[in-house]
């Protein structure tokens, strides 16, 4: 069935949220927007509220056992996932502070997933939580973007989408500028060096001489040394 294969050539990131306008706006902007316009990725943004079954479009309720805050109901979440999921084995991620921490390794893993399965589903968590049964039924991975609490899972889902899209081949104009970013293999998982552009002097501050020398081997050595030094100073935890 070549038409089915054809349909899956452009990988699709599907984001399920209570704030679809916020998510769409970001996905239309900058590199994620350009990637979609160039046909290198597709986005589907789904309003979880469309799957509510009552006339008030309710999607959350108080917690059993008491406690402050509303909990997202299982039913709208489960049915929203089922409505967009093309393959039963698609990876479905819930953004939640209780998840594993998002990093370069997870970026590459999810990128691989997106390539192989043609889709990646991101469910934006509710600030207080979602009914555990929805997680049990349709979620296979829980991801956090760091140790602080945000008002919702939308920004984390967009962070994950952005990190993935910029790594899809052909999305960045100069492939180099992705491959030598901080945290990548070329940087040995460490930080990037400092960069300068014109003019050669600004408010008494000069661009390091070596960068103006035109000596490419020396420039590359200087950059590698600076990157190593920054990683040592700022992020010793990233060193081998
Ligand atoms: Cl994934 N969700 C929320 N609500 N807060 C966060 C987060 C996720 N990651 C870091 N903080």
py3Dmol code that shows the C-alpha trace and the ligand (Angstrom):
import py3Dmol

protein = """\
ATOM      1  CA  UNK A   1       0.000   0.000   0.000  1.00  0.00           C
ATOM      2  CA  UNK A   2       2.269   2.735  -1.264  1.00  0.00           C
ATOM      3  CA  UNK A   3      -0.257   5.501  -0.612  1.00  0.00           C
ATOM      4  CA  UNK A   4      -0.136   4.739   3.108  1.00  0.00           C
ATOM      5  CA  UNK A   5       3.654   4.844   3.111  1.00  0.00           C
ATOM      6  CA  UNK A   6       3.497   8.071   1.117  1.00  0.00           C
ATOM      7  CA  UNK A   7       1.230   9.693   3.670  1.00  0.00           C
ATOM      8  CA  UNK A   8       3.705   9.001   6.452  1.00  0.00           C
ATOM      9  CA  UNK A   9       6.753  10.450   4.706  1.00  0.00           C
ATOM     10  CA  UNK A  10       6.287  13.834   6.363  1.00  0.00           C
ATOM     11  CA  UNK A  11       6.604  13.209  10.095  1.00  0.00           C
ATOM     12  CA  UNK A  12       3.734  14.588  12.173  1.00  0.00           C
ATOM     13  CA  UNK A  13       3.992  16.040  15.673  1.00  0.00           C
ATOM     14  CA  UNK A  14       0.579  15.984  17.328  1.00  0.00           C
ATOM     15  CA  UNK A  15      -0.057  18.190  20.337  1.00  0.00           C
ATOM     16  CA  UNK A  16      -3.140  17.704  22.519  1.00  0.00           C
ATOM     17  CA  UNK A  17      -3.913  20.706  24.678  1.00  0.00           C
ATOM     18  CA  UNK A  18      -6.515  22.872  26.395  1.00  0.00           C
ATOM     19  CA  UNK A  19      -4.844  25.948  24.811  1.00  0.00           C
ATOM     20  CA  UNK A  20      -4.690  25.190  21.064  1.00  0.00           C
ATOM     21  CA  UNK A  21      -4.286  28.859  20.022  1.00  0.00           C
ATOM     22  CA  UNK A  22      -1.178  29.268  22.148  1.00  0.00           C
ATOM     23  CA  UNK A  23       0.353  26.108  20.705  1.00  0.00           C
ATOM     24  CA  UNK A  24      -0.512  26.923  17.072  1.00  0.00           C
ATOM     25  CA  UNK A  25       0.955  30.412  17.341  1.00  0.00           C
ATOM     26  CA  UNK A  26       4.331  29.114  18.466  1.00  0.00           C
ATOM     27  CA  UNK A  27       4.400  26.334  15.863  1.00  0.00           C
ATOM     28  CA  UNK A  28       3.799  28.890  13.090  1.00  0.00           C
ATOM     29  CA  UNK A  29       6.754  30.998  14.205  1.00  0.00           C
ATOM     30  CA  UNK A  30      10.485  30.907  13.508  1.00  0.00           C
ATOM     31  CA  UNK A  31      12.172  27.624  12.569  1.00  0.00           C
ATOM     32  CA  UNK A  32       9.262  25.308  13.515  1.00  0.00           C
ATOM     33  CA  UNK A  33       6.994  27.404  11.267  1.00  0.00           C
ATOM     34  CA  UNK A  34       9.418  27.453   8.378  1.00  0.00           C
ATOM     35  CA  UNK A  35       9.940  23.674   8.627  1.00  0.00           C
ATOM     36  CA  UNK A  36       6.199  23.090   8.269  1.00  0.00           C
ATOM     37  CA  UNK A  37       5.899  25.513   5.353  1.00  0.00           C
ATOM     38  CA  UNK A  38       8.777  23.699   3.652  1.00  0.00           C
ATOM     39  CA  UNK A  39       6.959  20.373   4.140  1.00  0.00           C
ATOM     40  CA  UNK A  40       9.606  18.839   6.391  1.00  0.00           C
ATOM     41  CA  UNK A  41       7.217  18.285   9.295  1.00  0.00           C
ATOM     42  CA  UNK A  42       3.487  18.552   9.955  1.00  0.00           C
ATOM     43  CA  UNK A  43       1.669  19.575  13.104  1.00  0.00           C
ATOM     44  CA  UNK A  44      -1.750  18.590  14.367  1.00  0.00           C
ATOM     45  CA  UNK A  45      -3.044  20.590  17.298  1.00  0.00           C
ATOM     46  CA  UNK A  46      -6.030  19.054  19.039  1.00  0.00           C
ATOM     47  CA  UNK A  47      -8.286  20.779  21.574  1.00  0.00           C
ATOM     48  CA  UNK A  48      -8.887  18.232  24.326  1.00  0.00           C
ATOM     49  CA  UNK A  49     -12.054  20.133  25.228  1.00  0.00           C
ATOM     50  CA  UNK A  50     -13.600  18.994  21.919  1.00  0.00           C
ATOM     51  CA  UNK A  51     -13.742  15.508  23.464  1.00  0.00           C
ATOM     52  CA  UNK A  52     -15.742  16.519  26.502  1.00  0.00           C
ATOM     53  CA  UNK A  53     -19.141  14.836  26.533  1.00  0.00           C
ATOM     54  CA  UNK A  54     -21.133  17.308  28.607  1.00  0.00           C
ATOM     55  CA  UNK A  55     -22.818  20.523  27.536  1.00  0.00           C
ATOM     56  CA  UNK A  56     -20.455  22.698  29.590  1.00  0.00           C
ATOM     57  CA  UNK A  57     -17.453  21.109  27.815  1.00  0.00           C
ATOM     58  CA  UNK A  58     -16.049  20.060  31.191  1.00  0.00           C
ATOM     59  CA  UNK A  59     -12.588  18.477  31.151  1.00  0.00           C
ATOM     60  CA  UNK A  60     -11.590  18.540  34.815  1.00  0.00           C
ATOM     61  CA  UNK A  61     -13.005  17.866  38.258  1.00  0.00           C
ATOM     62  CA  UNK A  62     -12.016  17.796  41.933  1.00  0.00           C
ATOM     63  CA  UNK A  63      -9.680  15.080  43.191  1.00  0.00           C
ATOM     64  CA  UNK A  64     -11.050  11.960  44.851  1.00  0.00           C
ATOM     65  CA  UNK A  65      -9.886  11.959  48.461  1.00  0.00           C
ATOM     66  CA  UNK A  66      -9.860  15.755  48.514  1.00  0.00           C
ATOM     67  CA  UNK A  67      -7.133  18.303  47.977  1.00  0.00           C
ATOM     68  CA  UNK A  68      -6.804  21.636  46.251  1.00  0.00           C
ATOM     69  CA  UNK A  69      -6.885  21.928  42.483  1.00  0.00           C
ATOM     70  CA  UNK A  70      -8.665  20.323  39.596  1.00  0.00           C
ATOM     71  CA  UNK A  71      -7.644  17.071  37.933  1.00  0.00           C
ATOM     72  CA  UNK A  72      -8.040  16.474  34.205  1.00  0.00           C
ATOM     73  CA  UNK A  73     -10.578  13.722  33.563  1.00  0.00           C
ATOM     74  CA  UNK A  74      -9.396  10.529  31.866  1.00  0.00           C
ATOM     75  CA  UNK A  75     -12.112  10.291  29.200  1.00  0.00           C
ATOM     76  CA  UNK A  76     -11.422  13.451  27.119  1.00  0.00           C
ATOM     77  CA  UNK A  77      -7.680  12.773  27.196  1.00  0.00           C
ATOM     78  CA  UNK A  78      -7.967   9.110  26.201  1.00  0.00           C
ATOM     79  CA  UNK A  79     -10.420   9.843  23.379  1.00  0.00           C
ATOM     80  CA  UNK A  80      -8.352  12.775  22.092  1.00  0.00           C
ATOM     81  CA  UNK A  81      -5.291  10.506  21.876  1.00  0.00           C
ATOM     82  CA  UNK A  82      -7.277   7.759  20.164  1.00  0.00           C
ATOM     83  CA  UNK A  83      -8.630  10.259  17.628  1.00  0.00           C
ATOM     84  CA  UNK A  84      -5.172  11.308  16.377  1.00  0.00           C
ATOM     85  CA  UNK A  85      -3.125   8.146  16.880  1.00  0.00           C
ATOM     86  CA  UNK A  86      -2.520   6.391  13.566  1.00  0.00           C
ATOM     87  CA  UNK A  87      -0.578   3.430  14.920  1.00  0.00           C
ATOM     88  CA  UNK A  88      -1.121   1.584  18.195  1.00  0.00           C
ATOM     89  CA  UNK A  89       2.615   1.652  18.846  1.00  0.00           C
ATOM     90  CA  UNK A  90       2.951   5.434  18.467  1.00  0.00           C
ATOM     91  CA  UNK A  91       4.868   7.106  21.271  1.00  0.00           C
ATOM     92  CA  UNK A  92       2.531   9.162  23.446  1.00  0.00           C
ATOM     93  CA  UNK A  93       4.273  11.585  25.792  1.00  0.00           C
ATOM     94  CA  UNK A  94       2.689  13.382  28.719  1.00  0.00           C
ATOM     95  CA  UNK A  95       4.425  16.586  29.814  1.00  0.00           C
ATOM     96  CA  UNK A  96       4.546  16.619  33.601  1.00  0.00           C
ATOM     97  CA  UNK A  97       6.978  17.717  36.342  1.00  0.00           C
ATOM     98  CA  UNK A  98       6.965  14.043  37.436  1.00  0.00           C
ATOM     99  CA  UNK A  99       8.514  12.861  34.178  1.00  0.00           C
ATOM    100  CA  UNK A 100      12.082  11.977  33.184  1.00  0.00           C
ATOM    101  CA  UNK A 101      14.124  15.091  32.379  1.00  0.00           C
ATOM    102  CA  UNK A 102      14.318  16.133  28.736  1.00  0.00           C
ATOM    103  CA  UNK A 103      17.883  16.321  27.369  1.00  0.00           C
ATOM    104  CA  UNK A 104      20.000  15.759  24.242  1.00  0.00           C
ATOM    105  CA  UNK A 105      19.864  11.959  24.549  1.00  0.00           C
ATOM    106  CA  UNK A 106      16.066  11.983  24.818  1.00  0.00           C
ATOM    107  CA  UNK A 107      15.872  14.427  21.879  1.00  0.00           C
ATOM    108  CA  UNK A 108      17.710  11.935  19.676  1.00  0.00           C
ATOM    109  CA  UNK A 109      15.627   9.035  20.936  1.00  0.00           C
ATOM    110  CA  UNK A 110      12.351  10.846  20.199  1.00  0.00           C
ATOM    111  CA  UNK A 111      13.665  12.012  16.825  1.00  0.00           C
ATOM    112  CA  UNK A 112      14.293   8.381  15.936  1.00  0.00           C
ATOM    113  CA  UNK A 113      10.786   7.517  17.104  1.00  0.00           C
ATOM    114  CA  UNK A 114       9.271  10.285  14.993  1.00  0.00           C
ATOM    115  CA  UNK A 115      11.186   9.073  11.923  1.00  0.00           C
ATOM    116  CA  UNK A 116      10.311   5.416  12.372  1.00  0.00           C
ATOM    117  CA  UNK A 117       6.669   5.773  13.352  1.00  0.00           C
ATOM    118  CA  UNK A 118       5.877   8.914  11.383  1.00  0.00           C
ATOM    119  CA  UNK A 119       4.118  10.456  14.361  1.00  0.00           C
ATOM    120  CA  UNK A 120       4.801  11.611  17.898  1.00  0.00           C
ATOM    121  CA  UNK A 121       1.981  12.547  20.240  1.00  0.00           C
ATOM    122  CA  UNK A 122       2.463  15.105  23.007  1.00  0.00           C
ATOM    123  CA  UNK A 123      -0.246  15.466  25.633  1.00  0.00           C
ATOM    124  CA  UNK A 124       0.037  18.733  27.559  1.00  0.00           C
ATOM    125  CA  UNK A 125      -0.417  18.030  31.237  1.00  0.00           C
ATOM    126  CA  UNK A 126      -2.680  20.070  33.473  1.00  0.00           C
ATOM    127  CA  UNK A 127      -0.941  22.051  36.197  1.00  0.00           C
ATOM    128  CA  UNK A 128      -2.399  19.906  38.967  1.00  0.00           C
ATOM    129  CA  UNK A 129      -2.441  16.567  37.236  1.00  0.00           C
ATOM    130  CA  UNK A 130      -4.425  14.198  35.092  1.00  0.00           C
ATOM    131  CA  UNK A 131      -6.345  11.109  36.129  1.00  0.00           C
ATOM    132  CA  UNK A 132      -3.781   8.310  36.452  1.00  0.00           C
ATOM    133  CA  UNK A 133      -6.005   5.958  34.433  1.00  0.00           C
ATOM    134  CA  UNK A 134      -5.500   8.082  31.302  1.00  0.00           C
ATOM    135  CA  UNK A 135      -1.749   7.653  31.758  1.00  0.00           C
ATOM    136  CA  UNK A 136      -2.149   3.918  32.239  1.00  0.00           C
ATOM    137  CA  UNK A 137      -4.344   3.602  29.136  1.00  0.00           C
ATOM    138  CA  UNK A 138      -2.655   5.746  26.490  1.00  0.00           C
ATOM    139  CA  UNK A 139       0.575   7.362  27.713  1.00  0.00           C
ATOM    140  CA  UNK A 140       3.874   5.531  27.343  1.00  0.00           C
ATOM    141  CA  UNK A 141       6.310   8.191  28.445  1.00  0.00           C
ATOM    142  CA  UNK A 142       6.258  11.076  30.937  1.00  0.00           C
ATOM    143  CA  UNK A 143       8.672  13.947  30.334  1.00  0.00           C
ATOM    144  CA  UNK A 144       9.650  17.059  32.321  1.00  0.00           C
ATOM    145  CA  UNK A 145      11.843  19.908  31.074  1.00  0.00           C
ATOM    146  CA  UNK A 146      13.452  20.671  34.422  1.00  0.00           C
ATOM    147  CA  UNK A 147      13.048  20.970  38.159  1.00  0.00           C
ATOM    148  CA  UNK A 148      10.565  23.826  38.445  1.00  0.00           C
ATOM    149  CA  UNK A 149       6.798  23.954  38.069  1.00  0.00           C
ATOM    150  CA  UNK A 150       5.046  25.623  35.131  1.00  0.00           C
ATOM    151  CA  UNK A 151       1.349  26.463  34.851  1.00  0.00           C
ATOM    152  CA  UNK A 152       0.758  23.827  32.202  1.00  0.00           C
ATOM    153  CA  UNK A 153       2.399  21.348  29.881  1.00  0.00           C
ATOM    154  CA  UNK A 154       2.090  23.574  26.777  1.00  0.00           C
ATOM    155  CA  UNK A 155       5.476  25.294  27.024  1.00  0.00           C
ATOM    156  CA  UNK A 156       7.250  21.971  27.724  1.00  0.00           C
ATOM    157  CA  UNK A 157       5.510  20.323  24.737  1.00  0.00           C
ATOM    158  CA  UNK A 158       6.607  23.243  22.548  1.00  0.00           C
ATOM    159  CA  UNK A 159      10.147  23.003  23.901  1.00  0.00           C
ATOM    160  CA  UNK A 160      10.245  19.323  22.942  1.00  0.00           C
ATOM    161  CA  UNK A 161       8.725  19.993  19.492  1.00  0.00           C
ATOM    162  CA  UNK A 162      11.236  22.781  18.776  1.00  0.00           C
ATOM    163  CA  UNK A 163      14.201  20.687  19.878  1.00  0.00           C
ATOM    164  CA  UNK A 164      13.074  17.849  17.583  1.00  0.00           C
ATOM    165  CA  UNK A 165      12.175  19.911  14.527  1.00  0.00           C
ATOM    166  CA  UNK A 166      15.540  21.696  14.372  1.00  0.00           C
ATOM    167  CA  UNK A 167      17.217  18.273  14.224  1.00  0.00           C
ATOM    168  CA  UNK A 168      15.194  17.016  11.229  1.00  0.00           C
ATOM    169  CA  UNK A 169      17.520  16.878   8.246  1.00  0.00           C
ATOM    170  CA  UNK A 170      17.272  19.905   5.987  1.00  0.00           C
ATOM    171  CA  UNK A 171      15.398  22.108   8.458  1.00  0.00           C
ATOM    172  CA  UNK A 172      18.383  24.259   9.364  1.00  0.00           C
ATOM    173  CA  UNK A 173      19.939  25.931   6.355  1.00  0.00           C
ATOM    174  CA  UNK A 174      23.496  25.185   7.377  1.00  0.00           C
ATOM    175  CA  UNK A 175      23.519  21.661   8.802  1.00  0.00           C
ATOM    176  CA  UNK A 176      26.736  22.529  10.612  1.00  0.00           C
ATOM    177  CA  UNK A 177      25.003  25.038  12.796  1.00  0.00           C
ATOM    178  CA  UNK A 178      22.963  22.227  14.379  1.00  0.00           C
ATOM    179  CA  UNK A 179      25.707  19.648  14.578  1.00  0.00           C
ATOM    180  CA  UNK A 180      28.118  21.790  16.578  1.00  0.00           C
ATOM    181  CA  UNK A 181      25.576  23.303  18.981  1.00  0.00           C
ATOM    182  CA  UNK A 182      26.033  22.835  22.704  1.00  0.00           C
ATOM    183  CA  UNK A 183      25.378  19.275  23.980  1.00  0.00           C
ATOM    184  CA  UNK A 184      25.888  17.641  20.563  1.00  0.00           C
ATOM    185  CA  UNK A 185      28.376  14.873  19.757  1.00  0.00           C
ATOM    186  CA  UNK A 186      30.723  17.329  18.004  1.00  0.00           C
ATOM    187  CA  UNK A 187      30.955  19.248  21.283  1.00  0.00           C
ATOM    188  CA  UNK A 188      31.495  15.976  23.184  1.00  0.00           C
ATOM    189  CA  UNK A 189      28.228  16.728  24.927  1.00  0.00           C
ATOM    190  CA  UNK A 190      29.663  19.997  26.262  1.00  0.00           C
ATOM    191  CA  UNK A 191      28.957  23.691  25.683  1.00  0.00           C
ATOM    192  CA  UNK A 192      29.512  25.757  22.570  1.00  0.00           C
ATOM    193  CA  UNK A 193      32.264  28.416  22.382  1.00  0.00           C
ATOM    194  CA  UNK A 194      31.683  32.199  22.192  1.00  0.00           C
ATOM    195  CA  UNK A 195      30.965  33.893  18.836  1.00  0.00           C
ATOM    196  CA  UNK A 196      31.533  37.378  17.368  1.00  0.00           C
ATOM    197  CA  UNK A 197      30.359  39.362  14.341  1.00  0.00           C
ATOM    198  CA  UNK A 198      31.105  42.824  12.908  1.00  0.00           C
ATOM    199  CA  UNK A 199      32.426  45.312  13.902  1.00  0.00           C
ATOM    200  CA  UNK A 200      35.913  44.200  15.035  1.00  0.00           C
ATOM    201  CA  UNK A 201      35.767  46.670  17.942  1.00  0.00           C
ATOM    202  CA  UNK A 202      32.726  47.780  19.936  1.00  0.00           C
ATOM    203  CA  UNK A 203      32.887  50.106  22.982  1.00  0.00           C
ATOM    204  CA  UNK A 204      36.553  49.327  23.383  1.00  0.00           C
ATOM    205  CA  UNK A 205      36.053  45.557  23.235  1.00  0.00           C
ATOM    206  CA  UNK A 206      37.955  43.735  20.484  1.00  0.00           C
ATOM    207  CA  UNK A 207      37.236  40.485  18.748  1.00  0.00           C
ATOM    208  CA  UNK A 208      39.944  37.916  19.680  1.00  0.00           C
ATOM    209  CA  UNK A 209      42.825  38.305  17.227  1.00  0.00           C
ATOM    210  CA  UNK A 210      42.877  34.666  16.131  1.00  0.00           C
ATOM    211  CA  UNK A 211      39.355  34.965  14.659  1.00  0.00           C
ATOM    212  CA  UNK A 212      40.553  37.724  12.313  1.00  0.00           C
ATOM    213  CA  UNK A 213      43.674  35.803  11.272  1.00  0.00           C
ATOM    214  CA  UNK A 214      42.120  33.677   8.555  1.00  0.00           C
ATOM    215  CA  UNK A 215      44.128  30.703   9.885  1.00  0.00           C
ATOM    216  CA  UNK A 216      41.431  28.031   9.974  1.00  0.00           C
ATOM    217  CA  UNK A 217      43.353  25.390  11.914  1.00  0.00           C
ATOM    218  CA  UNK A 218      44.215  27.901  14.640  1.00  0.00           C
ATOM    219  CA  UNK A 219      40.636  29.157  14.733  1.00  0.00           C
ATOM    220  CA  UNK A 220      39.223  25.653  15.145  1.00  0.00           C
ATOM    221  CA  UNK A 221      41.734  24.881  17.910  1.00  0.00           C
ATOM    222  CA  UNK A 222      40.874  28.135  19.721  1.00  0.00           C
ATOM    223  CA  UNK A 223      37.150  27.377  19.501  1.00  0.00           C
ATOM    224  CA  UNK A 224      37.601  23.833  20.777  1.00  0.00           C
ATOM    225  CA  UNK A 225      39.759  25.114  23.688  1.00  0.00           C
ATOM    226  CA  UNK A 226      37.216  27.798  24.598  1.00  0.00           C
ATOM    227  CA  UNK A 227      34.348  25.299  24.456  1.00  0.00           C
ATOM    228  CA  UNK A 228      36.232  22.939  26.761  1.00  0.00           C
ATOM    229  CA  UNK A 229      37.059  25.757  29.187  1.00  0.00           C
ATOM    230  CA  UNK A 230      33.452  26.974  29.332  1.00  0.00           C
ATOM    231  CA  UNK A 231      32.174  23.488  29.966  1.00  0.00           C
ATOM    232  CA  UNK A 232      34.712  23.050  32.802  1.00  0.00           C
ATOM    233  CA  UNK A 233      33.743  26.374  34.382  1.00  0.00           C
ATOM    234  CA  UNK A 234      29.997  26.437  33.846  1.00  0.00           C
ATOM    235  CA  UNK A 235      28.879  22.837  33.565  1.00  0.00           C
ATOM    236  CA  UNK A 236      31.438  20.488  35.130  1.00  0.00           C
ATOM    237  CA  UNK A 237      28.603  17.921  35.313  1.00  0.00           C
ATOM    238  CA  UNK A 238      28.743  17.587  31.499  1.00  0.00           C
ATOM    239  CA  UNK A 239      32.370  16.470  31.399  1.00  0.00           C
ATOM    240  CA  UNK A 240      33.262  12.827  30.758  1.00  0.00           C
TER     241      UNK A 240
END
"""
ligand_1 = """\
11
LIG
Cl 6.544 18.959 31.642
N 5.053 20.495 33.169
C 4.885 21.436 34.098
N 3.625 21.793 34.445
N 5.876 22.051 34.718
C 7.093 21.687 34.343
C 7.350 20.712 33.388
C 6.289 20.120 32.816
N 8.677 20.575 33.244
C 9.210 21.436 34.085
N 8.279 22.094 34.762
"""
view = py3Dmol.view(width=600, height=400)
view.addModel(protein, "pdb")
view.setStyle({"model": 0}, {"cartoon": {"style": "trace"}})
view.addModel(ligand_1, "xyz")
view.setStyle({"model": 1}, {"stick": {}})
view.zoomTo()
view.show()
